[in-house]
Amino acid sequence: MFIFYQNGASKLSFSPSGEILLTMGNNDMNSTIGVYKWRERKLLFVAKMPGSKFFDCSFLCSDNSFGVCGQDFVHFWSKVSESNEPYKHYRGATNLFPCRVQMTSIACVDGAVVTGSKISKALWLWEGRVCVKRVEVFRFPITKLFANSVGLFVSTQDGTIHLLDKELGIQRKFDKFGRSDNHIIDTLFCDTHQEKMSLVGDDSNCLREVDLNSDSNIVMSCHSTLTDFTFDTLNDNIITVGEDGFVRKWDKDAQVILQQHNLERGLSCVAYKQGQGDEHQVAVGFCKNDNCCSSDKTDVAFVILCGSDLSNIIHYGRNSSMTLTVCEFSNDGKLLAFGSKDSSIYIHSADKDFPLIAKARGHSTPILSFDFGRADDSSESAAFLRSNSISGEVMYWSTHAKKQTPLSQRHTRWETQTCIYGWFLLGAHDLYTEEGNACITSCCPLSS
């Protein structure tokens, strides 16, 4: 049995033995913690705190005790070793320190429980459920705590990581991992055996590996917000774009970045065209300020990049004055189409200057997805389009934007299967009608 978290599980913590798993999640009405024997898929304990929000959780010195930092301060649960009694709840006591600071991070170092706060520069040391010491040694508020046999690692908002001993004295500093980009460290994990801080993550989705005796190395850098991806199946690579303006090519197996280029504007969609040499092309659509009344259709809406060199811009294209939501090449590479937030589909020839052939208008809401289609198996070129909007509309078109009837498209051979509404899924959505507000949120492309 497993707990369902309405807004997802926000924190996991393994017990010192590794046999028990602590989970935490915040729902609309309450916050919930669950304790599992994860190997047996067995739920041992559940606790709900109505009206409270949890920020962090951790097992303490044994499998029989854990602590949670909540909106209304710190909570502890413990039970007698090996007993079948449930964990008992104790609220943290701060008689010596009446300040009601909201704790957001908790860790246990060498049997001592330590908490920190994102709005304070201090650490609090606990014995049992009683706060016995307050130490303010940092210049900036604390973002994350992590403890192991090496000591207590504390990250602060300036991007510095501090190594502390049990008495909360600073032993070492690892300076300014996040300062250059003004990103806040929000993940720490230390590999004691290799003496490497093998996970140091920040809010830009950048992951670093840090040797305790040397500088940090970025081992993976991700988009702050990933908006779309596509595949280079010939070379087994993945191409991604994000709101940070970067287009990146990844080695799928090694999970490393092979190339990246910053287009210095938010990116919304991407498509890849196979070819020979420089004929490999990447189409990238831009985000725009859709609430701005002064949007100009002459503004660049998309670019075409060289597939072998992402810094080589082949063409600047214009079509919609609003954000492009989806793009795709036809299988033969002769056509390129873009869906837009203006509810239209723009169909371009993939010739040198990418001229606009047609504009398909008819949807009432932004375009969610579309597929190119051929009349039959003997046809080499795409002749049709089918499209979905975000409100569930389904429309069919010729590649010259002439509307088609659904019945005439029942036998069309579709090159991809990205549309979630159509003949091939007729009746499928009725399965979800009893779920009230249930909706389909994503789909995966499947080549024919």
ZAMARGU-4260 file (C-alpha; in steps of 0.2 Angstrom, whole numbers, plus 5000, padded with zeros to 4 digits):
<rodrens>
0) 5000/5000/5000 | 5006/5017/4996 | 5001/5035/5000 | 4994/5046/4986 | 5001/5064/4987
5) 4990/5076/4978 | 5004/5087/4974 | 5017/5074/4973 | 5030/5068/4986 | 5042/5082/4990
10) 5055/5074/5000 | 5062/5056/5003 | 5074/5050/5017 | 5081/5033/5020 | 5084/5027/5038
15) 5102/5024/5044 | 5100/5005/5041 | 5093/5008/5023 | 5078/4997/5027 | 5065/5011/5031
20) 5059/5025/5019 | 5052/5041/5025 | 5041/5051/5013 | 5033/5068/5014 | 5021/5078/5004
25) 5010/5093/5004 | 4991/5092/4999 | 4979/5106/4997 | 4971/5103/5014 | 4985/5095/5024
30) 5003/5088/5024 | 5006/5070/5025 | 5021/5059/5030 | 5023/5040/5027 | 5035/5027/5034
35) 5038/5011/5023 | 5047/4995/5023 | 5051/4999/5005 | 5058/4982/5001 | 5042/4974/5006
40) 5031/4988/4999 | 5023/4989/5016 | 5016/5005/5024 | 5021/5006/5042 | 5015/5023/5048
45) 5005/5038/5042 | 5003/5055/5050 | 4993/5070/5043 | 4994/5088/5049 | 4979/5098/5044
50) 4983/5116/5039 | 5001/5114/5040 | 5015/5114/5027 | 5031/5103/5028 | 5047/5109/5021
55) 5060/5095/5025 | 5061/5078/5034 | 5075/5066/5040 | 5078/5051/5050 | 5088/5055/5065
60) 5100/5043/5075 | 5091/5027/5072 | 5077/5019/5062 | 5065/5023/5076 | 5065/5042/5076
65) 5063/5055/5063 | 5060/5074/5062 | 5050/5086/5051 | 5052/5104/5048 | 5035/5112/5047
70) 5026/5128/5044 | 5022/5128/5063 | 5039/5124/5068 | 5048/5107/5071 | 5040/5090/5075
75) 5048/5074/5080 | 5041/5056/5080 | 5049/5041/5089 | 5045/5024/5095 | 5052/5010/5107
80) 5065/5000/5097 | 5057/4984/5089 | 5040/4988/5096 | 5024/4986/5086 | 5018/5002/5093
85) 5016/5017/5081 | 5028/5032/5081 | 5023/5045/5094 | 5022/5063/5090 | 5032/5077/5100
90) 5032/5095/5096 | 5048/5104/5097 | 5051/5114/5112 | 5061/5131/5112 | 5059/5138/5129
95) 5077/5144/5129 | 5074/5153/5112 | 5057/5161/5111 | 5060/5167/5093 | 5047/5158/5081
100) 5058/5156/5066 | 5051/5145/5052 | 5063/5130/5050 | 5065/5123/5033 | 5079/5110/5034
105) 5084/5096/5046 | 5099/5084/5047 | 5107/5073/5060 | 5126/5073/5063 | 5134/5061/5074
110) 5118/5059/5084 | 5114/5077/5086 | 5099/5085/5077 | 5102/5102/5068 | 5089/5113/5060
115) 5091/5128/5049 | 5080/5141/5040 | 5080/5150/5023 | 5075/5166/5032 | 5089/5165/5045
120) 5108/5164/5046 | 5107/5153/5062 | 5108/5135/5066 | 5098/5126/5080 | 5105/5111/5090
125) 5092/5099/5098 | 5093/5086/5111 | 5078/5075/5110 | 5063/5087/5107 | 5071/5102/5116
130) 5082/5116/5107 | 5097/5118/5117 | 5109/5129/5107 | 5108/5143/5094 | 5123/5147/5083
135) 5124/5161/5070 | 5140/5160/5061 | 5134/5163/5043 | 5133/5180/5033 | 5118/5173/5023
140) 5102/5163/5026 | 5104/5144/5025 | 5097/5134/5010 | 5101/5116/5014 | 5108/5104/5026
145) 5116/5087/5024 | 5125/5076/5037 | 5136/5061/5035 | 5152/5054/5044 | 5162/5068/5037
150) 5152/5081/5046 | 5138/5093/5043 | 5137/5102/5026 | 5128/5119/5025 | 5124/5129/5010
155) 5120/5147/5011 | 5111/5159/4999 | 5127/5166/4992 | 5132/5149/4984 | 5145/5144/4998
160) 5145/5127/5006 | 5152/5126/5024 | 5158/5110/5032 | 5155/5110/5051 | 5159/5099/5065
165) 5147/5092/5079 | 5149/5108/5089 | 5144/5118/5074 | 5161/5126/5071 | 5166/5129/5053
170) 5180/5118/5047 | 5181/5122/5029 | 5172/5132/5015 | 5169/5128/4997 | 5166/5145/4990
175) 5154/5152/4978 | 5147/5138/4967 | 5132/5147/4963 | 5137/5165/4964 | 5142/5168/4946
180) 5124/5165/4940 | 5115/5170/4956 | 5108/5152/4958 | 5104/5145/4975 | 5110/5128/4980
185) 5096/5117/4985 | 5103/5099/4984 | 5117/5092/4994 | 5123/5074/4994 | 5140/5067/5000
190) 5148/5051/4995 | 5159/5047/5010 | 5168/5032/5002 | 5175/5043/4988 | 5176/5059/4998
195) 5166/5068/4985 | 5151/5079/4986 | 5144/5069/4972 | 5128/5080/4971 | 5128/5099/4972
200) 5112/5105/4964 | 5105/5123/4962 | 5089/5131/4956 | 5095/5132/4938 | 5095/5113/4937
205) 5114/5112/4937 | 5123/5097/4944 | 5141/5098/4951 | 5153/5085/4957 | 5165/5092/4970
210) 5181/5084/4977 | 5184/5090/4995 | 5202/5094/4990 | 5199/5103/4974 | 5187/5114/4964
215) 5170/5109/4958 | 5166/5102/4940 | 5149/5104/4932 | 5144/5086/4927 | 5127/5090/4920
220) 5118/5106/4917 | 5100/5106/4913 | 5087/5119/4907 | 5079/5129/4921 | 5062/5125/4912
225) 5063/5112/4898 | 5050/5116/4885 | 5052/5103/4871 | 5064/5090/4865 | 5067/5079/4849
230) 5077/5065/4843 | 5092/5063/4831 | 5089/5044/4829 | 5104/5042/4817 | 5116/5047/4830
235) 5106/5042/4845 | 5106/5060/4852 | 5092/5070/4860 | 5090/5089/4857 | 5082/5100/4870
240) 5076/5118/4871 | 5071/5128/4886 | 5065/5145/4892 | 5083/5149/4897 | 5087/5151/4878
245) 5098/5136/4876 | 5097/5123/4863 | 5107/5108/4868 | 5112/5091/4860 | 5114/5077/4872
250) 5122/5060/4870 | 5108/5049/4876 | 5118/5035/4883 | 5132/5045/4891 | 5120/5058/4897
255) 5132/5072/4893 | 5130/5088/4883 | 5139/5087/4866 | 5134/5104/4860 | 5125/5119/4866
260) 5121/5137/4860 | 5112/5151/4868 | 5099/5160/4857 | 5096/5173/4871 | 5077/5171/4870
265) 5065/5159/4877 | 5063/5144/4866 | 5046/5135/4865 | 5048/5120/4852 | 5060/5110/4842
270) 5061/5098/4827 | 5075/5089/4819 | 5077/5085/4800 | 5089/5071/4795 | 5100/5074/4780
275) 5118/5073/4773 | 5131/5084/4780 | 5125/5102/4782 | 5107/5096/4777 | 5105/5091/4795
280) 5094/5105/4802 | 5086/5110/4818 | 5070/5121/4818 | 5068/5131/4834 | 5052/5141/4839
285) 5053/5156/4850 | 5043/5161/4866 | 5035/5178/4864 | 5026/5191/4876 | 5008/5185/4871
290) 5001/5198/4882 | 5009/5213/4874 | 4998/5222/4862 | 5013/5228/4852 | 5018/5211/4845
295) 5025/5213/4828 | 5023/5199/4814 | 5040/5205/4807 | 5049/5199/4823 | 5058/5183/4821
300) 5047/5168/4826 | 5059/5154/4823 | 5077/5150/4817 | 5084/5135/4807 | 5101/5129/4814
305) 5114/5117/4807 | 5112/5100/4814 | 5130/5097/4815 | 5134/5114/4822 | 5121/5122/4833
310) 5130/5139/4833 | 5127/5140/4814 | 5111/5149/4811 | 5105/5145/4793 | 5089/5155/4793
315) 5078/5167/4803 | 5060/5164/4800 | 5044/5174/4803 | 5026/5169/4804 | 5016/5171/4820
320) 5016/5186/4832 | 5013/5174/4846 | 5023/5160/4854 | 5025/5145/4844 | 5019/5129/4853
325) 5024/5115/4842 | 5035/5111/4826 | 5038/5097/4815 | 5046/5092/4799 | 5038/5080/4787
330) 5047/5063/4785 | 5053/5068/4767 | 5060/5084/4774 | 5051/5095/4761 | 5039/5103/4773
335) 5040/5112/4790 | 5025/5117/4801 | 5023/5127/4817 | 5008/5127/4828 | 5005/5143/4838
340) 4996/5151/4852 | 4986/5161/4840 | 4977/5145/4836 | 4984/5143/4818 | 4996/5132/4810
345) 5010/5139/4798 | 5016/5127/4784 | 5032/5131/4776 | 5042/5124/4762 | 5059/5118/4768
350) 5068/5126/4753 | 5082/5138/4756 | 5072/5153/4762 | 5058/5143/4770 | 5044/5152/4762
355) 5026/5151/4770 | 5015/5140/4759 | 4999/5141/4769 | 4991/5146/4786 | 4978/5134/4793
360) 4965/5143/4803 | 4950/5136/4812 | 4955/5131/4829 | 4948/5142/4843 | 4962/5138/4856
365) 4981/5136/4855 | 4988/5122/4845 | 4993/5107/4856 | 5000/5095/4842 | 4999/5089/4824
370) 5004/5075/4813 | 5009/5075/4794 | 5000/5061/4784 | 5001/5053/4767 | 4987/5047/4756
375) 4993/5029/4756 | 5008/5018/4758 | 5014/5022/4740 | 5014/5041/4743 | 5031/5048/4746
380) 5026/5065/4752 | 5015/5072/4765 | 4998/5078/4759 | 4988/5080/4775 | 4989/5087/4792
385) 4978/5082/4808 | 4979/5094/4823 | 4973/5095/4841 | 4970/5111/4851 | 4972/5112/4870
390) 4953/5112/4872 | 4952/5095/4863 | 4947/5100/4845 | 4952/5089/4831 | 4954/5096/4813
395) 4960/5089/4797 | 4969/5099/4783 | 4978/5097/4766 | 4996/5103/4767 | 4989/5119/4758
400) 4978/5122/4773 | 4962/5117/4765 | 4950/5109/4778 | 4946/5090/4776 | 4932/5080/4783
405) 4936/5067/4797 | 4928/5053/4786 | 4940/5057/4772 | 4955/5054/4783 | 4951/5038/4791
410) 4963/5028/4780 | 4977/5041/4779 | 4994/5035/4784 | 5000/5046/4798 | 5019/5049/4799
415) 5019/5051/4818 | 5006/5048/4832 | 5007/5064/4843 | 4989/5069/4842 | 4979/5063/4858
420) 4963/5065/4849 | 4958/5056/4833 | 4951/5040/4825 | 4964/5029/4832 | 4959/5034/4850
425) 4940/5034/4847 | 4932/5031/4863 | 4948/5030/4873 | 4944/5046/4882 | 4927/5040/4889
430) 4937/5029/4901 | 4941/5045/4911 | 4924/5053/4911 | 4921/5046/4929 | 4936/5054/4935
435) 4928/5072/4935 | 4942/5084/4931 | 4954/5071/4924 | 4963/5076/4909 | 4977/5069/4897
440) 4992/5079/4900 | 5006/5072/4888 | 5009/5060/4874 | 5024/5052/4866 | 5029/5052/4848
445) 5029/5036/4839 | 5036/5035/4821 | 5026/5025/4808
</rodrens>
